[in-house]
Amino acid sequence: MKFLFLEPFFGGSHRDFALGLQEHSSHQIDLFTLPAKFWKWRMQGAALYFHKSIDNVNRYDGIIACDMMNLSDFMALSGPSLPPVLVYFHENQFTYPLSAGEKRDYQFGITNMTTALCADQVLFNSRFQRKGFLSAVDRYTRTRPDAVPSWVCEQIEKKSDVIYPGCRFPKGTIEKETADSSPPLIVWNHRWEYDKDPETFFKALARIKKKKIPFRLALLGEHSPRKPKLFSEAASHFKEELVVFGYAEDRQAYLDWLKKGAVVVSTAIQENFGISIVEAVRMGCFPLLPDRLSYPEIMPDTLLDQVIYTGFEDLVLRLEQALQHYHAYLSLQEQLSRFMEKHAWENRIQEYDAALNRLGQK
């Protein structure tokens, strides 16, 4: 079948997901995109742009859109003969954490809500996000002053499901780089934004450095052209440990750094799946993750007590142990890497094609 993929925010995990689905699906998927900037305007105006930019949308068997699409506007403009629509939620504006001093604009959460209502199918990238979104919708609708739409949450829930995103890494055995005499490499491969809480990460590293425990540091991850002040300060403070600073444009170079990594750390306050963590663990890094968000869901149950930390002091203690006893963690690294193989696109695509088959038959 033939599907149209509308992606108003073509960058980061949104871009990787759209390209991965297009490359691996047995169906034909045509991408129409806008650059990954001005996210508020994307949610407000992308439907207007796509409506005027796409000829004969009815030639498709179905449409795929993401959570940044105002689907109700697009459907109203396109008319009643629009093909069935699947919406994939990478994140949502009801539960996304606010930056310091920011006040939540519920209109964007309402756009997510009406988009989910209009869609024929709704997919979330984790059980954590699905539960959080539905709970937020339920709270919001039930606390309106009158004309309470208490039916909304149940209607969305009935047509929603969870399919983890595919990841771009190889199947089979990963050849981890043999550790040399250098200190273990700590990897940060998240976006350089407030919702990943880099301040806590650097605070933990400062404690480790003060204890004179040797380590190397790779600061990877996407960021704006103007690097955040916090990261520039960290580059100066950890200049003796720092071996790479900035986003790796070349995919293979990025994976090679992950293969060199010993430990990958997250201090995030927002994570609906965790592609960067899954990638690092697949390449052989041992993860240290907070006891929240999607992390307990995507790690093997039998190893949660090994990889999940509870609070800042526990993070520092576990990081210290992982650095000082790195070789004792090698068997766990191998076990975790094999577990993450299930997230390779080749192993995920059947779930997505099955969802698209159902969509095209509506």
N, C-alpha and C positions, 0 to 999 in steps of 0.2 A: 504494500500500500504506500501511499504518498502522504507525507505529513508536513505541515508548516510549523516551524519553531520560531516563536516571537520572543526575543531576548532583549529587553530594554537596557540591560546593564551588563554588557559583554566584557567582563573582566574577572580576574580571580577565579574563584570556584564556579561562578556562573559560566564563565567562558569554558573552563575545563569540562564542565558537565555537558554543555551543549555540543562541543566538538567531540567528546568521547561518545556520546549517544549517536551522533551523526556517523562517526567512523565505524562503530561496531554493530549498529542495528541492521537487521535484515531488510528493513524498510527504507525507502527513500525519504530523507529528511532535508528540507530546504530551510536554511537559516536566514532570518531577517533580524538585524541587530542595530543597537545604538551603543555608542561608547560608554564605558563605565565611569560616568561622572554625573554630577547634578542629580543625585538619587531622588530627591523630592520632586524635581521637575519630571523625572522619568515616570514616577508613579502618577503624576498629574496629567502629563501630556503625551506619553508614548503611544497611547491608544489613538490619539489624533494623527500622529505621524504615520503609524502603521496603516491606519485606515486609508490614507491618501497615497501611500507608497506601494501598496500591493494590489496588483490587478487580479481580478477573478479568483478571490479566495475560495470560492466554492469548488474549484477544481481539485481541492485536497480532500482526502478521506478523514482527516482530523487535524486539530491544531494543538500544539504544545505551547504553553506559556509559563512564565515564572511568577513568583509572588510580587514582583515589582510592576506587574501589568494591571491596569485598571480594566478588568475584563468586562464589567458591566457597561462601561462607556463604549468599548470596542464592539460589543454585541449589539448595543443600541444603534450604533452607526452602521453596522454591517448588514442588519436586517435579519429576518427570521430564517433564511436559508443557510445560515452559517453552519459549517461542519461542527461536530462535537468537539469539546475542548477538554484537555487535561492540563491541570495546573500543578507545577512542582514547587514546593516551598523550601527554599534554601534557608530563609529566615522569615521573621514576621515582625511587624511594627508594634504589636501589643506587648511582646516580651523582650524586645531588644533593649539592652541597658542604655541609660542615658549618660552622656558625658557630664562633667562637672558644670553645674549652673544651667543645664538644659532642662526645659520643661516639655513633657510629652504632648505631642499634637495627636490627639486620638483620631483625627480624620484619616491618617495613614493606616492606622489599625482597622478602621472601618472599611477602607479600600481593600485591605486583605480579606476582611470578612465577606464583603459583597462579591469579591472575585471568587472566593471559595464557594459561595452560594450559587453563583452563575455557572460554575464549571460542572461538567458531566462526571469527571473524576478528579480527585485531589490526592496528591502524593506528598508525603513528608519525608525528609531525609533521616529522621530518627524517631523512635518512640518518645524520646524526651521532648522533642519539639512538638510533636502531635499533641501530646498530653498538655503541654504548657499553653499552646495556642487555643485548644478547645476550652481549657479551664478559664483562660483570659476572656474569651468570647462569652462564655457563660456568665462570668462575673459582670462583664460590661453590660450585656443585654438585660440581665435581671436587676440591675441597679438604675435603670432609666426611670425618669420621673413619672412617665405614663406611657400608654400604648406599648407596653413591654413586649418585645419580640422574643419570648422565652423559647420559641421553637427553633431558633437559628442554630444553636449548638448541635442539637440532635440531627438536624438535616445535614449539616456538614459532616458530622461524624459518620453517618451511614454510608457516605460515598467516598470516605477517605481511607488511606492505607499508608504503609511505610515501605519504602524501598531504599536501601542505602545507596549512595552514589557510587558509581564505578570510579576506580582510580587508575592512573596511568603508570603502572609499573609492571614488570615482567612476571609471568607465571614461572613455576619451577623453583629450583634452588638459587638463592642469592649468594653470590661469591663475596662475602664480607672481606674487606681489606684486612690483611694481617696486621695486628697492632705492633708498632715498633717500640722503641724505648721512650718515645715522646709521652708527655702526660696525656691522660684521656681527654677526648674532645667533647665539650658540651655544645649541643646544638640548640639554637633558637631559630625556628623556621616559620614563624607566624607573621601575620601582618603587623606593621609597626603602628598600632592604633591602641587607644585607651581600653577597648574592650578585651584586649589580650593581657592587660595589666603588666606591661614590661617593668614598671617601677618595682613591683614585688620581686620579680625575677632578678633584677640587678641588685636589689637589697640582699637577696640570698647569696648571690655571687660574692658580694662584698664581705659577707660573713665568712665564706669559704676562703677567700684570699687572705683575710685577717688571720685565719688559722694556719696560713702558710701551706695549705694543701695545693699541690700543683695541678693545673688544668690548662687546657687550651679552649678557645671560644670561637664558635662560628655564628655570626649574626647574619642570618639569611632572612628571607621573607620579603613580601611586597611592601612598598612604601611610596609616598609621594616624592616628586623630584627634590623637594626641599626636605632633607632628613630631619625628623623631630629632634629637638634640643636634647631630650633625654638620651637618645641614642648617640649623639655626638659627644655628650659628656661621658657616656659609658665607654666609648671608643678611646677616650683619653685615659679614663681610670683603669681600664683593662688592656692598655696598649701592649703590655708584655705578653698577655695571654691571647690576644686577638689574632686570628689567622685569616679570616675573611669577614668583610663588612659590606653588606648590601645584597640586593636581589640578584640571583644568578639567572641571567637572561637565557642562557643555554640550558635546556632541560637535562642533558646528560651531565653537565658540570654540576648541576644541583644534586642529582642522584649520587654522583661520585662523592660529594661532600657528606651526604647522608651515610654512605657506606663507611666513611672514615669516622663517623660519630660513635661515641660510646654511650652518651646519655642525651635524651631529648626531654626538655622540661616545658610544661605548660603551667601558667598561672592565670589562665583566662577566666573572665567573668561572663563571657558569652561564647558558646560553642554548641552548635546544633548537630554537628557530626564530628568533624575533626580530621579533615583530609591531611593536613600537614603532619599531624601525629601519626596517622595510619601510614603515610609515606615513609616517615622516619623509622618507625618500628619495622616496617616491611624491609627496609634497607639495613636493619640490624642494630638500631639504637635501642637502648633500654629506656622505657618511658617512666617519668615521674609526673603524676597527674593529680589534680585536686579532686576531692571527693564530692563532685557536683557535675552538673551539666550532662553531656552525653557520654562522658568518659567511662563511667562504670558499665554503660551499656555496650560499648564497642570493644572492651577488653574481655578476655576469657575469665569466666567466673572463678576458676580455680587459681588464678594468679592475681586477683584483685588486691589481696593483702600485701602483695609484693610491689605493685605499681601505683597504688593510690595512697596519697598522703593526706593527713588531716591537720590543716593549719600550717602556719609559717615555720614554726620550730621543727615540726615533723619533716617538712620539706628540706630544711637545712641539714638535719640529721641524716635523712635518706640520701641526699646528694653527697654528703661527706662519705658515707659508707660505699656508695657506688663508685666514687672516684678512688678511694683507698683500696678497695677490693674488687677492682674492675674484672679481673679474670674469673672471679667466682660467679659473675653474672652471665658468662658467655652461653651457657646451656639455656638459660632463660631467654636470652636474646634470640637464639635459634628457634625456640619453641614459639615465641611471640611472632617472629617473622613468618613462620609457616601458617600461623593462625590468621594473619592479615592477608594472606594470598587470596582468600575468598572475595576480597574487595576489588580484585583486578577486573577491569571491564569485561574481559573474556568470560569471567565467572558470574558477572552480574547481568549481562545483557539479556539473558533469557527471561528474567523477571520483567524487564522493561518492554521487550517485544511482546510478551504476553499481555501487558497492560495496554499497549498500542493496538494489539489485535482486538481486545475488548472495546477500546474506544472507536475503532474503525467500523465495528459492527453495530454501533448504536444507531 
